[in-house]
Amino acid sequence: MARAMKAIIAIAVGLLALPASSSAVARPRSAYGAGPRRLARAARAASRAAAQAGGGGAPRTVTLGLVGGGTVGGGIVEILRANAAAIRASLNVEFRIATICVADVAKQRDYALPAGCALTTDVHAVLDDAQIDVVVEVMGGTTLAKEVVMKAMASGKHVVTANKALIAANLPALAAAHAAANAARAGAPVHFGYEAAVCGGIPIIHVLQRDLLSDRITGVRGIINGCTNYMLSSMAASGCSYADCLRQASDLGYAEADPTLDVGGFDARSKLKILIELAFGLGVDEDDIPVKGITEVTSVDFEYAKMQGGTIKLLGVAQLDGAGGLTAFVSPAFVPEASQLHGINGATNAVQLLSAYLKETVLVGQGAGRFPTANSCVADLLQIAQGICPAPFPKRPEAGLAFKNDYSGPFYIRVRYRDMVGITRDVGAVCAKYGISIHSMLQNPVKNRNDAMFVLITEPCALSQVKLATAELERFDWCKGNSFFMPSLA
């Protein structure tokens, strides 16, 4: 490198020493004795010399071992193959996939294996191979995946993973293992990338790890599950039932055979936990984040949402409360038309960041699928190859910041009832008892006096107040079944 720099300097100095071209037009000269055009020519020549001296020779090879050769693993193979020439030209790097560990080597795959790539069922063929620089974990699950990631880092290998469940369940242990791996090394650091773990193709992880460290984030709001956003978008557009929309989502491959993690809000909660750690530096127990899925949302709720000029989305939200606390939830929520999240439809994901300096930043894109997820894995690989991978968990919490699982805001409360005298009086008394102010009360024309509905829109109040009030309302003779409530962004 020293020899290359000497060559660059010599070329630049030589160019500056050349006589200026004869011209009747006087050129302005810098304080250093060279005109701007000559300086530009010198800079371009120096750049070319740098490429020839430092990056124009044989490309550097980064050897990969993949643990998992399914949907995402195949996407990584295809992206690296399709972009090999561009990566070589830009970074003078070649990625070589040496080994892919799979469950069944005889299984037919929908992508061609790279030249010289071995298939194996033995994960140690990847972990114990001293030639492998980076282990890419795309197998899913948490038990074996954790072992793979921990052992890879301990042996000095870089790690890239798309495993949201692994990160959410083991974040402190992974952070400690990464720190220990680097403490034991005298040379270049071990890198740990997990961009693909949250929102697939949206680069939200890198933004929080690096680009917004100079800002103070005050809130995170996200549509972070594609299956439920597709379902709720369909319900809003067509008025179809929850069951019909779930069938559509299954037919399109958005919903798993067991959709509980999606429709119950648990997938979104795992992602929100990771975003909280990155945005606020605060470790939160996943089970402490209040979660409500979309199974209780009906077409009636969309009618009332439309009456108020909005729609319903499953959101993951975390925000500072202004009193040293951080609150969070995953729940269906009323989203007004003025919100940038209102128009995010289909299986698309979006994350809205609220901050002191940028005020509002929204990242939108595909949250799942072979190529969006694989592309985020490759983005981590490119950063590792350049040695610029950001610290995996760089944020530290503000002094005194504590998590409170009792978020506040306006609420939408739907109540089913049979018509009786005194309902309005009872509702007012219960709300007053628990300190809830009613902003408005909505009701469509009553078609059946024995099975009708009304909706309360509250002024800002706490989740705990709403739970107490709805539980008491449900004990009245006129109340039919459980009420439904959700927060409002309005």
N, C-alpha and C positions, 0 to 999 in steps of 0.2 A: 504493500500500500504506500510506503514511503517513497519507493521508486516511482510509483504512478503519480504521486503528487508532485515530485520533482519534474516529471515529464510535463505535467499540466502547466506548472509555473513557467517552465522554459518556453513552452509554446506560446503562452500568453504574453510573456515578456518579449519574445521574438516578434510577435505580431505587432505589438505596440511600438517596437523600434523601427518598423518598416516606414519608408517615406510616405507622406500623404500623397494621394493622387492629385495630379495637376487639375485645377479647376478655377474658373473665374469667380466662383461663389465661395465666400468665406464661410467656414464651418465653425460653429462655437466649439471652444475647447474647455475641457474640464479643468479643475484646479490641479489635477494630476498630470496634465500635459497631453491628454489624448481626447480626441473628439468622441461624441456619443456613438457614432456609427462604428468607429474603430474599437471602442470598448465592447460594443455588442458583438462585433466579429470575434473579438478575443474571447468573450464569454462562450460563444457558440463553439469555437475551436476547443476551448478548455473542456466543455461538456463532452465533445466527441472524444477527446483524449481520455477523459475519465471512463467513458464507456469502453474504450479499447483497452485501457490499462487495468480497470477493475472489474468490468462486467462483460467485456467483449470476447473473452476466451471461452473455454468449455463451461457449460452451465453447471451450477452446483446442484447436486441431487439430494432431495429430501425423501427419505424412504418411509413409507407408511405401512402400518398394519391395521386392518379394519376388523373390528369385532362386531359382526353383524353384516350380513350381505343381502338384506331384504330390500324393502322399498327405498329407504334413505341411503343405505349402502350402495345400491345400484345407481342411485342418482348422483352420488359423489363420483363413482367410476365414470359415468357418462359426462359429467361436467368437466372433470379433469382431462378426459380424452379430447373433448370438443375444443377446449381452450388451451391445450398444451402449448401450441405455437405462440399464442398471445402472451401467456404467462412467461414463456422463455424470453420473448422479445422485451417484455416490460421489466422483468425482475432477474433475468438470467438464472432462472431456477427451473428444475424439472422435478416433478413429483413422480415417484415410482411406488406403485402399490405392490409390495412384496408378498403379502399374505392376507387372506380374508378368512376369518374364523366364522363358520356357519354351523347350524344345527344338523344339516343333512347335506353332505357333499354331492349326493346323487340327484338332488332336487334340480329340476329344470329352471334356469334363470332367464329373465327377460332382458338381459344385457350381456354383452361379450366381456369375458374376463380380459384384463390387461395382459400383454405379453409377459411371460415369465412369472405371473402371479400364481401362487399356490393356494388351493382350498384346503382347509383343515377343520376338524371338529375340536381340536385341542387348543384352548386359549393360550397355553404356555408356549405354543409355537410362535405366538406374537410377543408375549411378555418377555420371553427369555432370549429373543433374537437381538443380539447386540447391534445388528445393522439397522434395526428399525429406530427411526428418530421420533416418530409421532404415532401414538395409539389413538385411533378414532373409534369411540364406543358408540355404536348405533344399534345395539341389540335390544334395548328396552329392559324393563324390570329394574329391580333395585338391589337384589342380593348379589348375584354374580357380577353385575355391572359395577357395583361398589368395589368389589374385590379387584376387578380389572383396573379401574381408575386409580385406586390406592397403590396397587403394586407397580403400575406403570410410572406414576410420579416418583415413588420411592426408588425406582431403578434409574431415575434420571431421564425418563422419556417425557416428551410433551404429550398433553392429552387434549383431545377435542371430543366433546360429547353433545348429543342432542337430547339427553335424557332429563326431561323436566322433573319427573318423579324422583329420580336420584338426587338431583340438586336440592329440591324442596325438602326432602326427608333427611338429608345428610349435610346440609350446608356448613354448619360449624366444623364437622369432622373433615370435610373436604378442604376447607380453608386452612385448618391446622396441618393437614397432610401436605398441602402445597407449600406452606411456610417451612415445614420441616424438611421437605425435599430440597428447597433452595438453601436452607441453613447448612445443609450437609455438602453443598457444592462450592467449589472454588471458582468454577468457570461460568459460562453463560447460564442464565436462569432457566428453570423449568417453567414452561408456559401452560396455562390451563384455560381453554376456550370453551364457552358454552352458549354462543350466540343463538344457536338453533333451539335451545331449550324453552324459550318463551316466544310465542307468536311467529314461529316458523321463519318466514322470509323477511320479517320486519327487523331492521338492525337496532332494536331498542336496547339490547344489552350493551353494545359498544357505545351508544349515545350516553347511557348512564355511567358507564365505566370511565369514560374519557371526556366526551364533548361537553357535558354539563357539570363537571366538577367545579367549575368556577362560578356556577349559579347556585341559588338556594331553592331547592324544589319544595313547594308547599303542598302539592297535591298530585296524585296519579289517578287517572280514570281510564278504564280500558274495556273495550269489547274484545275479550281475549279467548273466546271459544267460538270457533266457526260453526259447529253443529247447531248450537242454540241460537246464534245470530241468524243462520239460515231459517230455522224454524219460526222464530219470532217475526222475521221479515215477511215470511210467507203468510203467517196469521194476519199481519197488518195489511198486506196487500189484497188477500183474497177472502179473508174471514173464515178460512178453513179451521177445523178443530185441531187441538193439540195432537191427537192420535193420528190424524191424516198427515199433518206436517212431519211427525216423527217417521212415518212410513216413507214419505218422500225423501227425507234426509238419509234414511237407511238405504233406499234404492240408489241414491247418488253417491254413496260411500262416505257421507259426512258423519254418520252415526255408527258406533260399534255395535256388535251383536248384543252386548249388554251396554246400553247407553247411560247407565246410572252416573258414571263419572262426569259425563257431559251435562245431561239435563238436571242433575242434582247440584250442579255448581262446583263440584269438587275439583275438576280439572282447572277451572278458572281460579279457584282458591290456591292451588299449588303454584300457579304462575304469579298470582298476586303476592304471595309470600316472598318469592324471589325478587320481584320488583321493589317491594318494601325494603329489603336488605340493600339493594343497589341505590335506591333513591334517597333513603333516610339513614342507612347504616345501622338499622335496628333489627336485631334478630327477634322474630315473632314466632311463637308456636302456632303451627298451622291450625290446630284445633281451636285456638282462641279467636280465630277470625270468624265472625258470624256469617253463615252461609244459608241461602235459600235458593232453591232451584226454580225451574220454570214450569213445573208440573201443575201448579195451581192457576196459571195464567189462562184466561178464557177470552173468547172473542168479545165478550162484554167489556172486559178491561180495555181493549183497544178502542171500543166505542167511546168510553169515557175519556181515554187519553186523547182521542181525536177532538172531542168536545173542548179540551183544554189547549188544543194546538200542539200536540206532541205525539210521541209514540212510546213503545216499551222496548227496552234492551236489557239483556243480562249484562251487568257491569261488575267489574272489580274496581273498588275505589279505596284509596288510602289518602288521608289528608291530615295536616296539622290542625289542631283545634284552637291555636292561639293562646293556650294556657299550659304549655309544656307537655301536651299529650298528642298522641297519634291515634286516630281511629281508622277503622277499615271495615269493609263488608264486601260480600259477593251476593248479589240479589238482582232480580228483575227491578227495574227502576223506570220511572217516568222521565223521558228525555224531551225537553222542549225543542221546537223547531229551530230556535236560534242556536242551539248547541251544534258544534261541528260533528258530534257523534250521531246526530239525528239521521243523517243520510247514509250511514254506513250499513249497507244491506248485503244480503246473501251470506256466503261463508267468509266474507272479508273480516279482517281484524283491524283494530285501531287502538292506539294508546295516546291519550292526551296528557301532557305534562304541564302543570301550572308552576311557575317559578318567578322569582323576584325580578330577574332582568329580562328574560325572553317573554315573560308573561304567559304565553300559551303556545305550546308546540304540539303538533299532532302528526303522528307517524301512522300511515295506512298501508296495508298490503295483505298478501295471502298468509294466513296463519298456520297452514298445514299443507301437506302434500309432498310428493317426492322431490320435486325440483326446488320449491321454495325452501324446504328444510335443508336439503343437500347444499344449496347455494350458501346458506348461512354457515354450514360446516366448512365449506371451502373458503369462505371469508376469513374464518379463524385460521385455517391453514396458511393462507397468504400472509396474514399478519405474523404468524410464527416464523415463516420463512424469512421475513424481513427483520425479525427480532424486535417488532414493535407491538407485540400483543400487550394490551393494558393489564394492569393488576386485576385479578378476578373479582375481588371484593374490596374496592378502594375506599369506600365511604366510611366515616366514623360518625356515630350519632352526636347530635347536639347535646351539650351538657344538660342533664336532667330530663331528657326526652324519655317518656314512658308510654307504653301501649295501653290504650283503653278500649275495651271491646263493647263500647256503648256509644255508637255514633249518633250524631244529631243532625237534624235537617227537617224540611217539610216531609210529610208522609201522605200517602194515598191509602185509604182504608175502605175496603169493600165489605158490606154486611148484607147477608141474606136474611129476610124476615117475613113473617106473616103479619098482615095488617092488624094492629090493635091500637087502642087509645093509649096515649102516653109515651109513645116511642121517642118522640123528639125530646120530651122532658127527661127520659132516662138517659139518652145519649148525652145531653148537655150536662147532666149531673155527674155522670161517670168521667167525662172529659175534664170537668172542673175539679173533680176529686184528685185526678192525677196530673193536674197542671197543664193540660193540653188546650190550647186555643184553636178553635175551628175557623179556618179561613173561608171555607165554602162547603156547601152540601149539594151534591148532584144526584139527580134521579131522572131516569127515562120514564116515559108514560107507563103506568102500572097496567099490565095485561092480566095478571093473576094475583089477586089480593092475598092468596095463601102462599105465594112463592115469588116475592119481589126483591129488589135490591136497591140500596142507596150507597153512595160513596161520600166519604168525608175527606176533604183536603185540609190538612192541619197547617198551622204555623210551625216554625222550627221547634222541634222537641226531641227528646232522646228516645232511642230504641226501647230502653227499659220502660219508659212511660207508656209507649204504644203497646207493648206486650201486656202490661198490667191492665190497661184500659180495655183492650180487645178480649182478654180473658174474662173480665167482669161482664162485658156486654154479652158474651156467649152464654152466660148463665140466666139471662132473661128468657121468659117463656116465648116471647115473640121472635127470638133469634133462632135461625135455622142453620145448624152446622157451624163450622169454623169460619171465622172471618179471614180475609186475605189483606195483607198490607205490604207495601213496598215504599222505599224512599223515593224522593223526587229531586232531580237536579235543578228544578226551577227555584 
